[in-house]
């Protein structure tokens, strides 16, 4: 009752969660984006909403590798105020801001440090210094890649997650923390060139560390010096993008492409590659660097500590039907992830209570970076706008399957606009698999979230 009263009391004020979570999912991953930054006025860019999301959660009772952390609350209620604003400071200069303030209520959550969270997603200025030439500075959410389930060239995704109702990868990609950077872009006929520099502003903080409510989390998004250069162009109906990325002493190269196949199908592919160790070595090194793990911790499960050229690939196709239905089918490959032998080693090593926490830390590290923990996975997503000719409604679903053990996670979501000012949505999420599988070994089994949004 207290949550409902708080929600009603806030209706008269601020900011959009549900609409934001679906914006990116309506985009066909066709042509690589080469559009210039928006110079819209505040009236064009201002969006405000208030949301209340109530969730119920179920957990597995037995595990092949139990987690040492306590079982989370079986319920959660989150009230959030969301704002996206643009100001035209002059004919050639705009300022963009995006922020969400949320308060969560659940068993075991302390107020306010654990329950109140402000996520400054974006705050940057854009200067059109010459026709079709732009310079931007501030916190920017840079998205690269043409895939739906996993984008290997989305180099700025690590450590950017914010609380939201949907677990769809498209929603996570669109609604997240930006990175503080300087970005220059030149748009020309049929393509664009971009160069961006994100400086190291703070040493990386441990995974899952408790932040203060107004902490901008720069220590998550700007923990190393990074440089990204991209070149996008159109070649008949083929839309390639070439990328070069530097991150704290490591280099990666990337390639995105899409191409129409017939009148309703778009095929797409994304690749990134560079020298790097396995996720096991990377996780343990990061744990030592942030002093989460002691310096004497060995590399377990045992793998080669050396670097090798690691490939990441996403390839798939997107079909758009005549009745506003869309389906994407995708294969994802993450070479630094667990192989079958790595999985066997993870379960075997974790059976020793001395190393159980270490094994879970490796998986937390991969999740924090938004990387697949497993090498091979398949992703299928479907969306149907105005199903059965129901106006102002939308349903969507996705399934992500580990191809090495057959375990899966899935979500069914839907939204209905009650009016121009109110929207109601729901998300049902669950996972399947045996106790010694990727998704079946996790604590969480299923969840149901109902969300109501008031647009202002």
C-alpha positions in Angstrom: 0.0 0.0 0.0 2.9 2.4 0.8 4.2 1.9 -2.7 0.9 2.6 -4.3 0.5 5.8 -2.3 4.0 6.9 -3.3 3.3 6.1 -7.0 0.1 8.2 -7.0 1.9 11.0 -5.2 4.5 11.1 -7.9 2.1 11.0 -10.9 2.0 14.8 -11.1 5.8 15.1 -11.7 8.5 13.5 -13.8 9.8 10.8 -16.5 9.7 6.9 -19.5 10.7 3.3 -18.9 8.4 1.1 -20.9 8.5 3.1 -24.1 12.3 3.4 -23.9 12.7 -0.3 -23.5 10.9 -1.0 -26.7 12.3 1.9 -28.9 15.3 -0.1 -30.1 13.3 -3.3 -30.7 11.3 -1.7 -33.5 14.4 -1.0 -35.6 15.3 -3.2 -38.5 19.0 -3.9 -38.3 19.3 -3.1 -42.0 21.6 -0.3 -43.1 24.4 0.5 -40.8 23.4 3.9 -39.2 25.2 6.8 -40.8 22.7 9.6 -39.8 24.1 12.8 -38.2 23.4 13.6 -34.6 19.9 15.1 -34.0 19.6 18.8 -33.8 15.9 18.7 -32.7 14.4 21.4 -30.5 13.4 20.7 -26.8 9.8 20.4 -28.0 10.8 17.6 -30.3 13.1 15.8 -27.9 11.4 16.2 -24.4 10.0 13.0 -23.0 8.9 12.5 -19.4 7.2 9.6 -17.7 6.6 7.9 -14.4 6.5 4.1 -14.0 5.7 1.6 -11.4 6.9 -2.0 -11.9 5.9 -4.8 -9.5 7.7 -8.1 -9.8 7.4 -11.6 -8.4 10.3 -14.1 -8.5 10.9 -17.8 -8.1 14.2 -19.6 -7.4 15.5 -23.1 -7.8 15.8 -25.1 -4.7 18.7 -27.5 -5.6 22.0 -26.7 -7.4 25.0 -28.5 -8.8 27.0 -25.5 -7.6 25.2 -23.5 -4.9 25.7 -19.8 -4.6 27.0 -18.4 -1.4 24.9 -15.3 -1.6 21.5 -15.2 0.1 18.4 -15.8 -1.9 17.0 -12.5 -3.2 13.6 -11.2 -2.3 10.7 -12.9 -4.0 9.0 -9.6 -4.7 10.1 -6.1 -5.7 8.4 -2.9 -6.4 10.2 -0.2 -8.4 9.0 3.4 -8.9 10.9 5.3 -11.5 10.9 8.8 -13.0 12.4 9.1 -16.4 13.4 12.2 -18.4 14.9 12.7 -21.9 15.4 16.3 -22.8 17.0 18.2 -25.7 17.8 21.9 -25.8 18.8 24.0 -28.8 21.4 26.4 -27.3 22.0 28.0 -30.7 21.4 27.1 -34.4 24.6 24.9 -34.3 24.7 23.7 -30.6 22.4 21.3 -28.8 22.4 19.8 -25.3 21.0 16.3 -24.7 20.2 14.8 -21.3 18.7 11.4 -20.2 18.2 10.4 -16.6 16.2 8.0 -14.6 15.6 8.1 -10.8 14.2 5.0 -9.2 13.3 3.7 -5.8 13.0 -0.1 -5.1 11.2 -1.8 -2.3 11.9 -5.4 -1.4 12.9 -7.7 1.5 16.4 -7.0 2.6 16.9 -3.7 0.8 18.0 -0.8 3.0 16.8 2.8 2.5 18.1 5.0 0.9 21.5 3.8 -0.1 20.4 0.4 -1.4 17.0 1.3 -2.7 17.4 4.7 -4.3 19.3 4.8 -7.6 19.9 7.6 -10.1 21.2 6.7 -13.5 22.5 9.6 -15.6 22.4 7.8 -18.9 23.4 10.6 -21.1 24.5 14.3 -20.9 26.3 15.7 -23.8 26.6 18.7 -26.2 26.6 18.5 -30.0 28.3 21.2 -32.1 27.8 21.3 -35.9 31.1 22.9 -36.5 30.7 22.7 -40.3 27.9 21.3 -42.6 27.6 17.6 -41.9 30.5 17.7 -39.5 29.9 17.3 -35.7 31.7 17.3 -32.5 30.2 15.9 -29.3 31.4 15.8 -25.7 29.9 14.4 -22.6 28.3 11.1 -21.5 27.1 9.4 -24.7 25.5 6.0 -25.3 27.3 4.7 -28.3 25.7 1.6 -29.9 27.3 -0.3 -32.7 26.3 -3.6 -34.3 23.4 -4.9 -36.4 22.4 -7.9 -34.4 19.6 -8.5 -31.9 20.9 -11.0 -29.4 24.6 -10.2 -29.1 26.5 -7.5 -30.9 30.3 -8.2 -31.0 31.1 -4.6 -32.1 29.1 -3.0 -29.4 32.4 -2.1 -27.7 31.0 0.3 -25.0 28.4 -2.1 -23.5 30.5 -3.3 -20.5 29.3 -2.3 -17.0 26.5 -0.1 -18.3 23.3 -1.9 -17.0 20.5 0.0 -15.4 17.4 -1.4 -13.6 14.5 -2.1 -16.0 11.6 -4.5 -16.5 12.6 -6.2 -19.8 15.5 -8.5 -20.1 15.4 -8.3 -23.9 18.9 -7.6 -25.2 17.5 -4.8 -27.4 16.1 -3.1 -24.3 19.3 -3.5 -22.4 21.3 -2.0 -25.3 19.0 1.0 -25.7 18.5 1.8 -22.0 21.9 1.9 -20.3 24.6 4.2 -19.1 26.6 6.1 -21.6 30.4 6.6 -21.6 32.1 10.0 -21.1 33.9 10.8 -24.3 34.7 13.1 -27.1 33.2 12.1 -30.5 33.8 13.6 -33.9 31.7 12.7 -37.0 31.8 13.5 -40.6 28.8 12.6 -42.7 29.2 12.4 -46.5 27.1 11.1 -49.4 26.6 7.4 -48.7 28.5 7.1 -45.5 30.2 8.5 -42.4 33.5 8.5 -40.5 33.6 8.7 -36.7 36.4 8.9 -34.1 35.8 8.8 -30.4 38.0 9.0 -27.3 36.8 7.8 -23.9 39.5 8.7 -21.3 40.2 6.8 -18.1 38.7 8.9 -15.3 38.7 6.4 -12.4 40.2 3.1 -11.5 37.6 0.3 -12.0 35.5 -0.6 -9.0 34.6 -4.1 -7.9 31.6 -5.9 -9.5 28.4 -5.3 -7.6 29.8 -2.7 -5.3 27.3 -0.5 -3.4 27.1 2.9 -5.0 25.6 6.1 -3.4 22.2 7.1 -4.8 23.6 10.0 -6.9 26.8 8.3 -7.9 27.2 8.8 -11.7 29.2 5.5 -11.9 32.0 7.0 -13.9 34.2 4.4 -12.3 32.2 1.7 -14.2 32.0 3.4 -17.6 35.4 5.1 -17.8 37.8 2.6 -16.1 40.3 2.6 -19.0 41.5 4.7 -22.0 39.5 3.7 -25.1 39.5 4.9 -28.7 37.1 3.8 -31.4 37.2 4.7 -35.1 34.4 3.7 -37.5 33.9 3.9 -41.3 30.4 3.3 -42.7 29.4 3.4 -46.3 26.8 2.2 -48.8 27.7 -0.2 -51.6 24.5 -0.7 -53.7 22.3 -2.6 -51.2 25.2 -3.8 -49.1 25.8 -1.7 -46.0 29.3 -2.3 -44.4 30.9 -0.7 -41.4 34.5 -1.1 -40.5 35.7 -0.5 -36.9 39.0 -0.3 -35.0 39.0 -0.3 -31.2 41.7 0.3 -28.6 41.0 -0.5 -24.9 43.7 -0.2 -22.3 46.5 -1.9 -24.3 44.3 -4.2 -26.4 43.3 -3.8 -30.0 40.1 -5.1 -31.6 38.8 -4.9 -35.2 35.2 -5.2 -36.2 32.9 -5.5 -39.2 29.2 -5.1 -39.6 27.1 -5.6 -42.7 23.5 -6.1 -43.8 21.9 -6.9 -47.1 18.2 -7.3 -48.2 17.2 -10.7 -49.4 14.0 -10.4 -51.3 11.4 -7.9 -50.3 10.9 -8.8 -46.6 14.1 -10.3 -45.3 17.3 -8.6 -44.3 20.4 -10.7 -43.6 23.0 -9.3 -41.3 26.4 -10.2 -39.8 28.8 -8.8 -37.2 32.3 -9.8 -36.4 35.0 -8.6 -33.9 38.4 -10.0 -33.2 41.6 -9.4 -31.3 44.2 -10.9 -29.0 42.7 -11.6 -25.6 42.7 -14.3 -22.9 39.8 -16.5 -22.0 37.0 -15.1 -19.8 38.4 -17.2 -17.0 41.8 -15.5 -17.1 40.2 -12.1 -17.6 37.8 -12.4 -14.7 40.5 -13.5 -12.2 42.9 -10.7 -13.4 40.1 -8.2 -12.9 39.2 -9.5 -9.5 42.9 -9.1 -8.4 43.1 -5.6 -9.9 40.0 -4.5 -8.0 41.2 -6.3 -4.8 38.1 -8.5 -4.8 40.3 -11.6 -5.1 43.6 -12.1 -3.3 46.8 -12.0 -5.4 47.6 -15.7 -4.8 44.3 -17.0 -6.3 45.2 -19.5 -9.1 43.6 -19.6 -12.6 40.7 -22.0 -12.1 39.3 -23.9 -13.9 42.8 -24.5 -15.4 43.2 -22.9 -18.8 46.1 -21.4 -20.7 46.9 -17.9 -19.3 48.3 -16.7 -22.6 46.5 -14.4 -25.0 45.3 -15.7 -28.4 43.2 -14.3 -31.2 39.6 -14.4 -30.2 36.7 -14.1 -32.6 33.2 -13.0 -31.8 30.5 -13.5 -34.5 26.7 -12.8 -34.8 24.9 -13.8 -38.0 21.2 -13.9 -38.7 18.3 -12.7 -40.7 15.3 -10.5 -40.0 11.8 -11.1 -41.5 9.1 -8.4 -41.7 5.6 -9.7 -42.4 2.6 -7.9 -43.9 0.7 -7.9 -40.6 3.3 -6.0 -38.6 4.9 -9.2 -37.4 8.7 -9.5 -37.3 11.0 -12.5 -36.6 14.8 -12.5 -36.2 16.9 -15.7 -36.1 20.5 -15.4 -35.0 23.6 -17.4 -34.2 26.2 -16.1 -31.7 29.8 -17.2 -31.2 32.0 -15.9 -28.4 35.3 -17.6 -28.6 36.6 -16.4 -25.2 33.6 -18.0 -23.5 33.3 -21.4 -21.9 33.9 -24.5 -24.1 32.4 -27.9 -23.1 35.6 -28.7 -21.2 35.5 -25.3 -19.4 32.0 -26.1 -18.2 33.1 -29.5 -16.9 36.0 -27.8 -15.1 33.7 -25.1 -13.7 31.3 -27.6 -12.1 34.2 -29.9 -10.9 36.2 -27.0 -9.4 33.1 -25.4 -7.8 32.2 -28.7 -6.1 35.1 -27.8 -3.7 33.7 -25.3 -1.3 37.0 -23.5 -1.2 36.5 -22.4 -4.9 32.7 -22.1 -5.1 32.7 -18.3 -4.7 35.5 -18.0 -7.3 33.5 -19.9 -9.9 30.5 -17.7 -9.4 32.7 -14.6 -9.6 33.8 -15.6 -13.1 30.2 -15.7 -14.2 29.4 -12.4 -12.5 32.3 -10.9 -14.4 30.9 -12.0 -17.8 27.4 -10.8 -16.9 28.8 -7.4 -15.8 30.4 -7.0 -19.2 27.3 -8.2 -20.9 29.2 -11.0 -22.6 27.9 -14.5 -23.2 29.4 -17.0 -20.7 29.2 -19.8 -23.3 30.7 -20.0 -26.7 27.7 -21.0 -28.9 24.2 -19.7 -28.6 21.1 -19.2 -30.7 18.7 -16.3 -30.4 15.2 -16.0 -31.8 13.0 -12.9 -31.3 9.5 -12.3 -32.5 7.4 -9.1 -32.3 3.8 -8.5 -33.4 2.4 -5.0 -33.4 -1.4 -4.7 -33.1 -1.9 -8.5 -32.8 -5.3 -9.7 -34.0 -5.9 -6.1 -35.1 -6.0 -4.8 -31.5 -5.0 -1.2 -31.8 -2.3 0.2 -29.5 -1.1 -3.3 -28.5 2.2 -5.1 -29.0 3.4 -8.5 -28.0 7.0 -9.8 -28.2 9.0 -12.8 -27.2 12.6 -14.1 -27.3 14.4 -17.3 -26.6 18.2 -17.6 -26.1 19.6 -21.1 -26.1 23.0 -22.4 -25.2 23.8 -24.7 -28.1 26.2 -26.8 -26.2 23.8 -28.0 -23.5 20.3 -27.1 -24.7 19.4 -24.9 -21.7 17.5 -21.7 -22.5 16.1 -18.5 -21.1 13.0 -16.8 -22.6 10.8 -13.9 -22.1 7.2 -13.1 -23.2 6.2 -9.5 -23.1 3.3 -7.3 -24.0 2.1 -3.7 -23.8 -1.2 -1.9 -24.3 -1.7 1.8 -24.5 -4.7 2.6 -22.3 -4.7 6.2 -23.6 -2.2 8.8 -24.8 -1.1 9.2 -21.2 -1.2 5.6 -19.8 0.4 2.3 -20.8 0.2 -1.1 -19.2 2.9 -3.8 -19.8 3.8 -7.2 -18.5 6.9 -9.5 -18.8 7.1 -13.2 -18.1 10.6 -14.6 -17.9 11.9 -18.1 -17.2 14.8 -20.5 -17.8 15.1 -24.2 -18.4 17.8 -26.8 -18.2 19.4 -29.4 -16.0 21.4 -28.5 -12.9 24.7 -28.9 -14.8 23.8 -26.5 -17.6 24.3 -22.9 -18.4 20.8 -21.5 -17.6 19.7 -24.4 -15.4 22.5 -23.8 -12.9 21.4 -20.3 -12.0 19.5 -19.4 -8.9 16.7 -17.6 -10.7 14.0 -19.8 -12.3 11.2 -17.4 -13.3 9.7 -14.0 -12.9 6.6 -12.0 -13.6 6.6 -8.2 -13.8 3.7 -5.8 -14.3 4.4 -2.2 -15.2 2.2 0.8 -15.6 3.5 4.0 -17.1 2.2 7.5 -17.0 3.5 9.8 -19.8 3.7 13.5 -19.0 
